[in-house]
């Protein structure tokens, strides 16, 4: 990856967006063909005033779902299961499991409650407590089952991290191996994504790029309160800009999926307002561009990896402030690269 540290215009754009979002630091990569613009700005650690570096690892949250989507389609092709199989084949104790297909889970059409919606409204003391506990998928599912379903299976759309925790269990039961093993074997290892880990169960070094909470939690460094084992396959991934760009290029360049699988990945449930959700990917149609990929939110980080097919443009970014609205950042980056 080339580093565009000499471009003040891109630095100005990224710094302005970072300040608008009240984020201590930010990084972004814009890649089109052999042309790559990359930049890091601001601070990774407010206490030590350590700068953000492009090589730093960060939590990419639900961007993990895109990688899981690719693995699901590869496993389906291998005969491990069909996306139209019902959940009851493996987890009959989940309510209405006979009416929920794997496709519904992958496209958030199951109606199962999102455990994350419970987590994100907890006070800071409970969040820190959650981070010290070793959560297993059954815990996530139990939390979700305490709350009413959003709708009957297949009768609506509601984003739910629980769907992907359940899919992780289905993969384990159907193949006899953890989903993280398949991620390594099918995606991360072949692509040389050596700095990408499944943080729920795999070891990692302390994060240099610290995460800062939303204002209602005091805007504090919340890095150690990120409950990776609770996020599970809903978003417990640590990665780097370089690794993520490798993945994006491989996915949209035909290295991971054949044309038919790539088309199925984009067959989306209607999420309303020009949004769709396919097999692990979000799709958007806006007056400023059509794109697909995924955003990633954790308590202290907001990130995104997006592909604009009409322009063959890859865009990825991260700011170390949790749950901010990234639309203006995306638009600013897009406007900048379009005039290059």
QUIGIKA-V908614 format. One line per field, one symbol per residue. ss: DSSP state (H for helix, E for strand, - for the rest). phi: phi as a letter, one per 20 degrees, with the letter a starting at -180 (. if undefined). Layout:
ss: ???
phi: ???
This chain:
ss: -------HHHHHHHHHHHHH----EEEEEEEE--EEEEEEEEEEE----EE------EE-HHHHHHHHHHHHHHHHHH-------EHHH-------HHH-EHHHHH--------HHHHH----HHHHHHHHH----HHHHHHHHH---------------HHHHHHHHHHHHHHH---HHHHHHHHHH--------EE-------------E--HHH---E-HHH--HHHHHHH--EEE-HHHHHHHHHHHH------HHHHHHH---EEEE--EEE----EEEEE--EEEEEEEEE----EEEEEEE----EEEEEEE-E-----HHHHHHHHHHHH--
phi: .edefeefffffffffffffeldgbbbbcccbmeecdbbcbmdecffdlfffcfefebfelfggffffgffgffffffnfadfefefffccfefgmgfddefffffdmdfnffeffffgfdefgfffffgfeeeecggfgffgfffdfffafgmdrcbfbfggeffffffffffdmcfgffffffecfffemefddceffcdfbfgffefdcffffdnmefdgfefefffflffrecdbcgffffgfgfffedneecfffffffgefdffenlmdcceenceccccfdqdbbqaecccfcbcbacccdffdlddccbbcecfldeegfffffffffffde
